[in-house]
Amino acid sequence: SMEFDLKPAAKQFRRDPLRLFYVHPEDVGFHSQLTQWLDLPKATAANRALVFKTGTQVRVTDLANVLDTTALENQLTQVLDGLHPFRPVKTAPFEPAAAHTEEL
């Protein structure tokens, strides 16, 4: 279970055309596809990924070390400022499935 609520932070940090998708590790099938496409670690409760879209680019960043809302907000700030590592998604077409992800 998460110790933070992603929705308020996502709304706070939403910048057009930024779109955020939180990928639940429990969605094993979809997460396994992301693992192949994005070179993510094997899905565990600790391996959480934030997929976000800026303009025409879809990118992913790891949330494994994000333990609370403050850390999440700090990481989102760093991502948006280009200071936190993230990877573009180039290896496969990416269509977020509404049944498996939640747009925030």
Phi and psi restraints in degrees (range 20) as a CNS / XPLOR table:
assign (resid 1 and name C) (resid 2 and name N)
       (resid 2 and name CA) (resid 2 and name C) 1.0 -82.1 20.0 2
assign (resid 2 and name N) (resid 2 and name CA)
       (resid 2 and name C) (resid 3 and name N) 1.0 146.7 20.0 2
assign (resid 2 and name C) (resid 3 and name N)
       (resid 3 and name CA) (resid 3 and name C) 1.0 -94.3 20.0 2
assign (resid 3 and name N) (resid 3 and name CA)
       (resid 3 and name C) (resid 4 and name N) 1.0 2.4 20.0 2
assign (resid 3 and name C) (resid 4 and name N)
       (resid 4 and name CA) (resid 4 and name C) 1.0 -133.6 20.0 2
assign (resid 4 and name N) (resid 4 and name CA)
       (resid 4 and name C) (resid 5 and name N) 1.0 159.0 20.0 2
assign (resid 4 and name C) (resid 5 and name N)
       (resid 5 and name CA) (resid 5 and name C) 1.0 -106.7 20.0 2
assign (resid 5 and name N) (resid 5 and name CA)
       (resid 5 and name C) (resid 6 and name N) 1.0 114.7 20.0 2
assign (resid 5 and name C) (resid 6 and name N)
       (resid 6 and name CA) (resid 6 and name C) 1.0 -74.9 20.0 2
assign (resid 6 and name N) (resid 6 and name CA)
       (resid 6 and name C) (resid 7 and name N) 1.0 -28.0 20.0 2
assign (resid 6 and name C) (resid 7 and name N)
       (resid 7 and name CA) (resid 7 and name C) 1.0 -62.0 20.0 2
assign (resid 7 and name N) (resid 7 and name CA)
       (resid 7 and name C) (resid 8 and name N) 1.0 -50.0 20.0 2
assign (resid 7 and name C) (resid 8 and name N)
       (resid 8 and name CA) (resid 8 and name C) 1.0 -60.1 20.0 2
assign (resid 8 and name N) (resid 8 and name CA)
       (resid 8 and name C) (resid 9 and name N) 1.0 -40.2 20.0 2
assign (resid 8 and name C) (resid 9 and name N)
       (resid 9 and name CA) (resid 9 and name C) 1.0 -65.4 20.0 2
assign (resid 9 and name N) (resid 9 and name CA)
       (resid 9 and name C) (resid 10 and name N) 1.0 -40.7 20.0 2
assign (resid 9 and name C) (resid 10 and name N)
       (resid 10 and name CA) (resid 10 and name C) 1.0 -63.3 20.0 2
assign (resid 10 and name N) (resid 10 and name CA)
       (resid 10 and name C) (resid 11 and name N) 1.0 -40.8 20.0 2
assign (resid 10 and name C) (resid 11 and name N)
       (resid 11 and name CA) (resid 11 and name C) 1.0 -66.5 20.0 2
assign (resid 11 and name N) (resid 11 and name CA)
       (resid 11 and name C) (resid 12 and name N) 1.0 -39.7 20.0 2
assign (resid 11 and name C) (resid 12 and name N)
       (resid 12 and name CA) (resid 12 and name C) 1.0 -63.3 20.0 2
assign (resid 12 and name N) (resid 12 and name CA)
       (resid 12 and name C) (resid 13 and name N) 1.0 -37.6 20.0 2
assign (resid 12 and name C) (resid 13 and name N)
       (resid 13 and name CA) (resid 13 and name C) 1.0 -99.5 20.0 2
assign (resid 13 and name N) (resid 13 and name CA)
       (resid 13 and name C) (resid 14 and name N) 1.0 4.5 20.0 2
assign (resid 13 and name C) (resid 14 and name N)
       (resid 14 and name CA) (resid 14 and name C) 1.0 -63.7 20.0 2
assign (resid 14 and name N) (resid 14 and name CA)
       (resid 14 and name C) (resid 15 and name N) 1.0 126.6 20.0 2
assign (resid 14 and name C) (resid 15 and name N)
       (resid 15 and name CA) (resid 15 and name C) 1.0 -133.2 20.0 2
assign (resid 15 and name N) (resid 15 and name CA)
       (resid 15 and name C) (resid 16 and name N) 1.0 119.5 20.0 2
assign (resid 15 and name C) (resid 16 and name N)
       (resid 16 and name CA) (resid 16 and name C) 1.0 -59.7 20.0 2
assign (resid 16 and name N) (resid 16 and name CA)
       (resid 16 and name C) (resid 17 and name N) 1.0 129.4 20.0 2
assign (resid 16 and name C) (resid 17 and name N)
       (resid 17 and name CA) (resid 17 and name C) 1.0 -101.2 20.0 2
assign (resid 17 and name N) (resid 17 and name CA)
       (resid 17 and name C) (resid 18 and name N) 1.0 43.7 20.0 2
assign (resid 17 and name C) (resid 18 and name N)
       (resid 18 and name CA) (resid 18 and name C) 1.0 -76.0 20.0 2
assign (resid 18 and name N) (resid 18 and name CA)
       (resid 18 and name C) (resid 19 and name N) 1.0 130.8 20.0 2
assign (resid 18 and name C) (resid 19 and name N)
       (resid 19 and name CA) (resid 19 and name C) 1.0 -129.5 20.0 2
assign (resid 19 and name N) (resid 19 and name CA)
       (resid 19 and name C) (resid 20 and name N) 1.0 135.1 20.0 2
assign (resid 19 and name C) (resid 20 and name N)
       (resid 20 and name CA) (resid 20 and name C) 1.0 -113.5 20.0 2
assign (resid 20 and name N) (resid 20 and name CA)
       (resid 20 and name C) (resid 21 and name N) 1.0 139.3 20.0 2
assign (resid 20 and name C) (resid 21 and name N)
       (resid 21 and name CA) (resid 21 and name C) 1.0 -130.6 20.0 2
assign (resid 21 and name N) (resid 21 and name CA)
       (resid 21 and name C) (resid 22 and name N) 1.0 127.1 20.0 2
assign (resid 21 and name C) (resid 22 and name N)
       (resid 22 and name CA) (resid 22 and name C) 1.0 -96.6 20.0 2
assign (resid 22 and name N) (resid 22 and name CA)
       (resid 22 and name C) (resid 23 and name N) 1.0 129.3 20.0 2
assign (resid 22 and name C) (resid 23 and name N)
       (resid 23 and name CA) (resid 23 and name C) 1.0 -100.7 20.0 2
assign (resid 23 and name N) (resid 23 and name CA)
       (resid 23 and name C) (resid 24 and name N) 1.0 116.4 20.0 2
assign (resid 23 and name C) (resid 24 and name N)
       (resid 24 and name CA) (resid 24 and name C) 1.0 -77.4 20.0 2
assign (resid 24 and name N) (resid 24 and name CA)
       (resid 24 and name C) (resid 25 and name N) 1.0 124.8 20.0 2
assign (resid 24 and name C) (resid 25 and name N)
       (resid 25 and name CA) (resid 25 and name C) 1.0 -60.6 20.0 2
assign (resid 25 and name N) (resid 25 and name CA)
       (resid 25 and name C) (resid 26 and name N) 1.0 -25.0 20.0 2
assign (resid 25 and name C) (resid 26 and name N)
       (resid 26 and name CA) (resid 26 and name C) 1.0 -67.8 20.0 2
assign (resid 26 and name N) (resid 26 and name CA)
       (resid 26 and name C) (resid 27 and name N) 1.0 -20.9 20.0 2
assign (resid 26 and name C) (resid 27 and name N)
       (resid 27 and name CA) (resid 27 and name C) 1.0 -80.6 20.0 2
assign (resid 27 and name N) (resid 27 and name CA)
       (resid 27 and name C) (resid 28 and name N) 1.0 77.4 20.0 2
assign (resid 27 and name C) (resid 28 and name N)
       (resid 28 and name CA) (resid 28 and name C) 1.0 -59.7 20.0 2
assign (resid 28 and name N) (resid 28 and name CA)
       (resid 28 and name C) (resid 29 and name N) 1.0 -43.7 20.0 2
assign (resid 28 and name C) (resid 29 and name N)
       (resid 29 and name CA) (resid 29 and name C) 1.0 -62.4 20.0 2
assign (resid 29 and name N) (resid 29 and name CA)
       (resid 29 and name C) (resid 30 and name N) 1.0 -48.8 20.0 2
assign (resid 29 and name C) (resid 30 and name N)
       (resid 30 and name CA) (resid 30 and name C) 1.0 -68.9 20.0 2
assign (resid 30 and name N) (resid 30 and name CA)
       (resid 30 and name C) (resid 31 and name N) 1.0 -39.2 20.0 2
assign (resid 30 and name C) (resid 31 and name N)
       (resid 31 and name CA) (resid 31 and name C) 1.0 -64.7 20.0 2
assign (resid 31 and name N) (resid 31 and name CA)
       (resid 31 and name C) (resid 32 and name N) 1.0 -35.8 20.0 2
assign (resid 31 and name C) (resid 32 and name N)
       (resid 32 and name CA) (resid 32 and name C) 1.0 -66.5 20.0 2
assign (resid 32 and name N) (resid 32 and name CA)
       (resid 32 and name C) (resid 33 and name N) 1.0 -36.0 20.0 2
assign (resid 32 and name C) (resid 33 and name N)
       (resid 33 and name CA) (resid 33 and name C) 1.0 -63.7 20.0 2
assign (resid 33 and name N) (resid 33 and name CA)
       (resid 33 and name C) (resid 34 and name N) 1.0 -44.6 20.0 2
assign (resid 33 and name C) (resid 34 and name N)
       (resid 34 and name CA) (resid 34 and name C) 1.0 -62.2 20.0 2
assign (resid 34 and name N) (resid 34 and name CA)
       (resid 34 and name C) (resid 35 and name N) 1.0 -38.2 20.0 2
assign (resid 34 and name C) (resid 35 and name N)
       (resid 35 and name CA) (resid 35 and name C) 1.0 -58.4 20.0 2
assign (resid 35 and name N) (resid 35 and name CA)
       (resid 35 and name C) (resid 36 and name N) 1.0 -42.8 20.0 2
assign (resid 35 and name C) (resid 36 and name N)
       (resid 36 and name CA) (resid 36 and name C) 1.0 -67.6 20.0 2
assign (resid 36 and name N) (resid 36 and name CA)
       (resid 36 and name C) (resid 37 and name N) 1.0 -44.3 20.0 2
assign (resid 36 and name C) (resid 37 and name N)
       (resid 37 and name CA) (resid 37 and name C) 1.0 -72.3 20.0 2
assign (resid 37 and name N) (resid 37 and name CA)
       (resid 37 and name C) (resid 38 and name N) 1.0 -38.7 20.0 2
assign (resid 37 and name C) (resid 38 and name N)
       (resid 38 and name CA) (resid 38 and name C) 1.0 -106.1 20.0 2
assign (resid 38 and name N) (resid 38 and name CA)
       (resid 38 and name C) (resid 39 and name N) 1.0 -1.6 20.0 2
assign (resid 38 and name C) (resid 39 and name N)
       (resid 39 and name CA) (resid 39 and name C) 1.0 58.9 20.0 2
assign (resid 39 and name N) (resid 39 and name CA)
       (resid 39 and name C) (resid 40 and name N) 1.0 46.1 20.0 2
assign (resid 39 and name C) (resid 40 and name N)
       (resid 40 and name CA) (resid 40 and name C) 1.0 -83.7 20.0 2
assign (resid 40 and name N) (resid 40 and name CA)
       (resid 40 and name C) (resid 41 and name N) 1.0 159.7 20.0 2
assign (resid 40 and name C) (resid 41 and name N)
       (resid 41 and name CA) (resid 41 and name C) 1.0 -63.4 20.0 2
assign (resid 41 and name N) (resid 41 and name CA)
       (resid 41 and name C) (resid 42 and name N) 1.0 162.5 20.0 2
assign (resid 41 and name C) (resid 42 and name N)
       (resid 42 and name CA) (resid 42 and name C) 1.0 -56.2 20.0 2
assign (resid 42 and name N) (resid 42 and name CA)
       (resid 42 and name C) (resid 43 and name N) 1.0 139.1 20.0 2
assign (resid 42 and name C) (resid 43 and name N)
       (resid 43 and name CA) (resid 43 and name C) 1.0 -64.6 20.0 2
assign (resid 43 and name N) (resid 43 and name CA)
       (resid 43 and name C) (resid 44 and name N) 1.0 120.4 20.0 2
assign (resid 43 and name C) (resid 44 and name N)
       (resid 44 and name CA) (resid 44 and name C) 1.0 -137.2 20.0 2
assign (resid 44 and name N) (resid 44 and name CA)
       (resid 44 and name C) (resid 45 and name N) 1.0 175.0 20.0 2
assign (resid 44 and name C) (resid 45 and name N)
       (resid 45 and name CA) (resid 45 and name C) 1.0 -60.8 20.0 2
assign (resid 45 and name N) (resid 45 and name CA)
       (resid 45 and name C) (resid 46 and name N) 1.0 -26.8 20.0 2
assign (resid 45 and name C) (resid 46 and name N)
       (resid 46 and name CA) (resid 46 and name C) 1.0 -87.1 20.0 2
assign (resid 46 and name N) (resid 46 and name CA)
       (resid 46 and name C) (resid 47 and name N) 1.0 -18.1 20.0 2
assign (resid 46 and name C) (resid 47 and name N)
       (resid 47 and name CA) (resid 47 and name C) 1.0 -90.5 20.0 2
assign (resid 47 and name N) (resid 47 and name CA)
       (resid 47 and name C) (resid 48 and name N) 1.0 93.9 20.0 2
assign (resid 47 and name C) (resid 48 and name N)
       (resid 48 and name CA) (resid 48 and name C) 1.0 -112.3 20.0 2
assign (resid 48 and name N) (resid 48 and name CA)
       (resid 48 and name C) (resid 49 and name N) 1.0 141.8 20.0 2
assign (resid 48 and name C) (resid 49 and name N)
       (resid 49 and name CA) (resid 49 and name C) 1.0 -125.3 20.0 2
assign (resid 49 and name N) (resid 49 and name CA)
       (resid 49 and name C) (resid 50 and name N) 1.0 142.2 20.0 2
assign (resid 49 and name C) (resid 50 and name N)
       (resid 50 and name CA) (resid 50 and name C) 1.0 -111.3 20.0 2
assign (resid 50 and name N) (resid 50 and name CA)
       (resid 50 and name C) (resid 51 and name N) 1.0 118.4 20.0 2
assign (resid 50 and name C) (resid 51 and name N)
       (resid 51 and name CA) (resid 51 and name C) 1.0 -101.9 20.0 2
assign (resid 51 and name N) (resid 51 and name CA)
       (resid 51 and name C) (resid 52 and name N) 1.0 131.0 20.0 2
assign (resid 51 and name C) (resid 52 and name N)
       (resid 52 and name CA) (resid 52 and name C) 1.0 -138.9 20.0 2
assign (resid 52 and name N) (resid 52 and name CA)
       (resid 52 and name C) (resid 53 and name N) 1.0 154.0 20.0 2
assign (resid 52 and name C) (resid 53 and name N)
       (resid 53 and name CA) (resid 53 and name C) 1.0 -119.0 20.0 2
assign (resid 53 and name N) (resid 53 and name CA)
       (resid 53 and name C) (resid 54 and name N) 1.0 124.7 20.0 2
assign (resid 53 and name C) (resid 54 and name N)
       (resid 54 and name CA) (resid 54 and name C) 1.0 -121.4 20.0 2
assign (resid 54 and name N) (resid 54 and name CA)
       (resid 54 and name C) (resid 55 and name N) 1.0 112.0 20.0 2
assign (resid 54 and name C) (resid 55 and name N)
       (resid 55 and name CA) (resid 55 and name C) 1.0 63.7 20.0 2
assign (resid 55 and name N) (resid 55 and name CA)
       (resid 55 and name C) (resid 56 and name N) 1.0 -120.7 20.0 2
assign (resid 55 and name C) (resid 56 and name N)
       (resid 56 and name CA) (resid 56 and name C) 1.0 -99.5 20.0 2
assign (resid 56 and name N) (resid 56 and name CA)
       (resid 56 and name C) (resid 57 and name N) 1.0 -0.1 20.0 2
assign (resid 56 and name C) (resid 57 and name N)
       (resid 57 and name CA) (resid 57 and name C) 1.0 -98.4 20.0 2
assign (resid 57 and name N) (resid 57 and name CA)
       (resid 57 and name C) (resid 58 and name N) 1.0 134.5 20.0 2
assign (resid 57 and name C) (resid 58 and name N)
       (resid 58 and name CA) (resid 58 and name C) 1.0 -105.7 20.0 2
assign (resid 58 and name N) (resid 58 and name CA)
       (resid 58 and name C) (resid 59 and name N) 1.0 130.2 20.0 2
assign (resid 58 and name C) (resid 59 and name N)
       (resid 59 and name CA) (resid 59 and name C) 1.0 -131.1 20.0 2
assign (resid 59 and name N) (resid 59 and name CA)
       (resid 59 and name C) (resid 60 and name N) 1.0 163.6 20.0 2
assign (resid 59 and name C) (resid 60 and name N)
       (resid 60 and name CA) (resid 60 and name C) 1.0 -134.7 20.0 2
assign (resid 60 and name N) (resid 60 and name CA)
       (resid 60 and name C) (resid 61 and name N) 1.0 143.5 20.0 2
assign (resid 60 and name C) (resid 61 and name N)
       (resid 61 and name CA) (resid 61 and name C) 1.0 -135.4 20.0 2
assign (resid 61 and name N) (resid 61 and name CA)
       (resid 61 and name C) (resid 62 and name N) 1.0 151.5 20.0 2
assign (resid 61 and name C) (resid 62 and name N)
       (resid 62 and name CA) (resid 62 and name C) 1.0 -87.4 20.0 2
assign (resid 62 and name N) (resid 62 and name CA)
       (resid 62 and name C) (resid 63 and name N) 1.0 134.9 20.0 2
assign (resid 62 and name C) (resid 63 and name N)
       (resid 63 and name CA) (resid 63 and name C) 1.0 -108.1 20.0 2
assign (resid 63 and name N) (resid 63 and name CA)
       (resid 63 and name C) (resid 64 and name N) 1.0 16.9 20.0 2
assign (resid 63 and name C) (resid 64 and name N)
       (resid 64 and name CA) (resid 64 and name C) 1.0 -58.1 20.0 2
assign (resid 64 and name N) (resid 64 and name CA)
       (resid 64 and name C) (resid 65 and name N) 1.0 -34.0 20.0 2
assign (resid 64 and name C) (resid 65 and name N)
       (resid 65 and name CA) (resid 65 and name C) 1.0 -95.9 20.0 2
assign (resid 65 and name N) (resid 65 and name CA)
       (resid 65 and name C) (resid 66 and name N) 1.0 6.3 20.0 2
assign (resid 65 and name C) (resid 66 and name N)
       (resid 66 and name CA) (resid 66 and name C) 1.0 -88.6 20.0 2
assign (resid 66 and name N) (resid 66 and name CA)
       (resid 66 and name C) (resid 67 and name N) 1.0 112.7 20.0 2
assign (resid 66 and name C) (resid 67 and name N)
       (resid 67 and name CA) (resid 67 and name C) 1.0 -110.9 20.0 2
assign (resid 67 and name N) (resid 67 and name CA)
       (resid 67 and name C) (resid 68 and name N) 1.0 -14.6 20.0 2
assign (resid 67 and name C) (resid 68 and name N)
       (resid 68 and name CA) (resid 68 and name C) 1.0 -151.7 20.0 2
assign (resid 68 and name N) (resid 68 and name CA)
       (resid 68 and name C) (resid 69 and name N) 1.0 174.9 20.0 2
assign (resid 68 and name C) (resid 69 and name N)
       (resid 69 and name CA) (resid 69 and name C) 1.0 -63.3 20.0 2
assign (resid 69 and name N) (resid 69 and name CA)
       (resid 69 and name C) (resid 70 and name N) 1.0 -39.5 20.0 2
assign (resid 69 and name C) (resid 70 and name N)
       (resid 70 and name CA) (resid 70 and name C) 1.0 -60.8 20.0 2
assign (resid 70 and name N) (resid 70 and name CA)
       (resid 70 and name C) (resid 71 and name N) 1.0 -45.2 20.0 2
assign (resid 70 and name C) (resid 71 and name N)
       (resid 71 and name CA) (resid 71 and name C) 1.0 -63.6 20.0 2
assign (resid 71 and name N) (resid 71 and name CA)
       (resid 71 and name C) (resid 72 and name N) 1.0 -38.3 20.0 2
assign (resid 71 and name C) (resid 72 and name N)
       (resid 72 and name CA) (resid 72 and name C) 1.0 -63.0 20.0 2
assign (resid 72 and name N) (resid 72 and name CA)
       (resid 72 and name C) (resid 73 and name N) 1.0 -46.4 20.0 2
assign (resid 72 and name C) (resid 73 and name N)
       (resid 73 and name CA) (resid 73 and name C) 1.0 -64.2 20.0 2
assign (resid 73 and name N) (resid 73 and name CA)
       (resid 73 and name C) (resid 74 and name N) 1.0 -39.3 20.0 2
assign (resid 73 and name C) (resid 74 and name N)
       (resid 74 and name CA) (resid 74 and name C) 1.0 -62.0 20.0 2
assign (resid 74 and name N) (resid 74 and name CA)
       (resid 74 and name C) (resid 75 and name N) 1.0 -42.7 20.0 2
assign (resid 74 and name C) (resid 75 and name N)
       (resid 75 and name CA) (resid 75 and name C) 1.0 -68.4 20.0 2
assign (resid 75 and name N) (resid 75 and name CA)
       (resid 75 and name C) (resid 76 and name N) 1.0 -40.3 20.0 2
assign (resid 75 and name C) (resid 76 and name N)
       (resid 76 and name CA) (resid 76 and name C) 1.0 -61.8 20.0 2
assign (resid 76 and name N) (resid 76 and name CA)
       (resid 76 and name C) (resid 77 and name N) 1.0 -40.1 20.0 2
assign (resid 76 and name C) (resid 77 and name N)
       (resid 77 and name CA) (resid 77 and name C) 1.0 -60.0 20.0 2
assign (resid 77 and name N) (resid 77 and name CA)
       (resid 77 and name C) (resid 78 and name N) 1.0 -44.7 20.0 2
assign (resid 77 and name C) (resid 78 and name N)
       (resid 78 and name CA) (resid 78 and name C) 1.0 -65.5 20.0 2
assign (resid 78 and name N) (resid 78 and name CA)
       (resid 78 and name C) (resid 79 and name N) 1.0 -39.8 20.0 2
assign (resid 78 and name C) (resid 79 and name N)
       (resid 79 and name CA) (resid 79 and name C) 1.0 -61.3 20.0 2
assign (resid 79 and name N) (resid 79 and name CA)
       (resid 79 and name C) (resid 80 and name N) 1.0 -47.8 20.0 2
assign (resid 79 and name C) (resid 80 and name N)
       (resid 80 and name CA) (resid 80 and name C) 1.0 -68.5 20.0 2
assign (resid 80 and name N) (resid 80 and name CA)
       (resid 80 and name C) (resid 81 and name N) 1.0 -28.9 20.0 2
assign (resid 80 and name C) (resid 81 and name N)
       (resid 81 and name CA) (resid 81 and name C) 1.0 -87.4 20.0 2
assign (resid 81 and name N) (resid 81 and name CA)
       (resid 81 and name C) (resid 82 and name N) 1.0 -0.1 20.0 2
assign (resid 81 and name C) (resid 82 and name N)
       (resid 82 and name CA) (resid 82 and name C) 1.0 77.9 20.0 2
assign (resid 82 and name N) (resid 82 and name CA)
       (resid 82 and name C) (resid 83 and name N) 1.0 18.5 20.0 2
assign (resid 82 and name C) (resid 83 and name N)
       (resid 83 and name CA) (resid 83 and name C) 1.0 -99.7 20.0 2
assign (resid 83 and name N) (resid 83 and name CA)
       (resid 83 and name C) (resid 84 and name N) 1.0 -14.6 20.0 2
assign (resid 83 and name C) (resid 84 and name N)
       (resid 84 and name CA) (resid 84 and name C) 1.0 -104.3 20.0 2
assign (resid 84 and name N) (resid 84 and name CA)
       (resid 84 and name C) (resid 85 and name N) 1.0 139.1 20.0 2
assign (resid 84 and name C) (resid 85 and name N)
       (resid 85 and name CA) (resid 85 and name C) 1.0 -61.1 20.0 2
assign (resid 85 and name N) (resid 85 and name CA)
       (resid 85 and name C) (resid 86 and name N) 1.0 135.3 20.0 2
assign (resid 85 and name C) (resid 86 and name N)
       (resid 86 and name CA) (resid 86 and name C) 1.0 -150.0 20.0 2
assign (resid 86 and name N) (resid 86 and name CA)
       (resid 86 and name C) (resid 87 and name N) 1.0 161.0 20.0 2
assign (resid 86 and name C) (resid 87 and name N)
       (resid 87 and name CA) (resid 87 and name C) 1.0 -121.4 20.0 2
assign (resid 87 and name N) (resid 87 and name CA)
       (resid 87 and name C) (resid 88 and name N) 1.0 138.5 20.0 2
assign (resid 87 and name C) (resid 88 and name N)
       (resid 88 and name CA) (resid 88 and name C) 1.0 -71.6 20.0 2
assign (resid 88 and name N) (resid 88 and name CA)
       (resid 88 and name C) (resid 89 and name N) 1.0 149.9 20.0 2
assign (resid 88 and name C) (resid 89 and name N)
       (resid 89 and name CA) (resid 89 and name C) 1.0 -94.5 20.0 2
assign (resid 89 and name N) (resid 89 and name CA)
       (resid 89 and name C) (resid 90 and name N) 1.0 108.7 20.0 2
assign (resid 89 and name C) (resid 90 and name N)
       (resid 90 and name CA) (resid 90 and name C) 1.0 -122.6 20.0 2
assign (resid 90 and name N) (resid 90 and name CA)
       (resid 90 and name C) (resid 91 and name N) 1.0 -13.3 20.0 2
assign (resid 90 and name C) (resid 91 and name N)
       (resid 91 and name CA) (resid 91 and name C) 1.0 -87.8 20.0 2
assign (resid 91 and name N) (resid 91 and name CA)
       (resid 91 and name C) (resid 92 and name N) 1.0 -10.8 20.0 2
assign (resid 91 and name C) (resid 92 and name N)
       (resid 92 and name CA) (resid 92 and name C) 1.0 -158.0 20.0 2
assign (resid 92 and name N) (resid 92 and name CA)
       (resid 92 and name C) (resid 93 and name N) 1.0 152.0 20.0 2
assign (resid 92 and name C) (resid 93 and name N)
       (resid 93 and name CA) (resid 93 and name C) 1.0 -63.0 20.0 2
assign (resid 93 and name N) (resid 93 and name CA)
       (resid 93 and name C) (resid 94 and name N) 1.0 140.3 20.0 2
assign (resid 93 and name C) (resid 94 and name N)
       (resid 94 and name CA) (resid 94 and name C) 1.0 -120.0 20.0 2
assign (resid 94 and name N) (resid 94 and name CA)
       (resid 94 and name C) (resid 95 and name N) 1.0 112.5 20.0 2
assign (resid 94 and name C) (resid 95 and name N)
       (resid 95 and name CA) (resid 95 and name C) 1.0 -122.8 20.0 2
assign (resid 95 and name N) (resid 95 and name CA)
       (resid 95 and name C) (resid 96 and name N) 1.0 101.3 20.0 2
assign (resid 95 and name C) (resid 96 and name N)
       (resid 96 and name CA) (resid 96 and name C) 1.0 -58.1 20.0 2
assign (resid 96 and name N) (resid 96 and name CA)
       (resid 96 and name C) (resid 97 and name N) 1.0 126.8 20.0 2
assign (resid 96 and name C) (resid 97 and name N)
       (resid 97 and name CA) (resid 97 and name C) 1.0 -87.1 20.0 2
assign (resid 97 and name N) (resid 97 and name CA)
       (resid 97 and name C) (resid 98 and name N) 1.0 123.4 20.0 2
assign (resid 97 and name C) (resid 98 and name N)
       (resid 98 and name CA) (resid 98 and name C) 1.0 -59.9 20.0 2
assign (resid 98 and name N) (resid 98 and name CA)
       (resid 98 and name C) (resid 99 and name N) 1.0 -29.1 20.0 2
assign (resid 98 and name C) (resid 99 and name N)
       (resid 99 and name CA) (resid 99 and name C) 1.0 -72.9 20.0 2
assign (resid 99 and name N) (resid 99 and name CA)
       (resid 99 and name C) (resid 100 and name N) 1.0 -17.8 20.0 2
assign (resid 99 and name C) (resid 100 and name N)
       (resid 100 and name CA) (resid 100 and name C) 1.0 -120.5 20.0 2
assign (resid 100 and name N) (resid 100 and name CA)
       (resid 100 and name C) (resid 101 and name N) 1.0 -11.7 20.0 2
assign (resid 100 and name C) (resid 101 and name N)
       (resid 101 and name CA) (resid 101 and name C) 1.0 -130.4 20.0 2
assign (resid 101 and name N) (resid 101 and name CA)
       (resid 101 and name C) (resid 102 and name N) 1.0 165.2 20.0 2
assign (resid 101 and name C) (resid 102 and name N)
       (resid 102 and name CA) (resid 102 and name C) 1.0 -127.7 20.0 2
assign (resid 102 and name N) (resid 102 and name CA)
       (resid 102 and name C) (resid 103 and name N) 1.0 115.4 20.0 2
assign (resid 102 and name C) (resid 103 and name N)
       (resid 103 and name CA) (resid 103 and name C) 1.0 -75.0 20.0 2
assign (resid 103 and name N) (resid 103 and name CA)
       (resid 103 and name C) (resid 104 and name N) 1.0 133.6 20.0 2
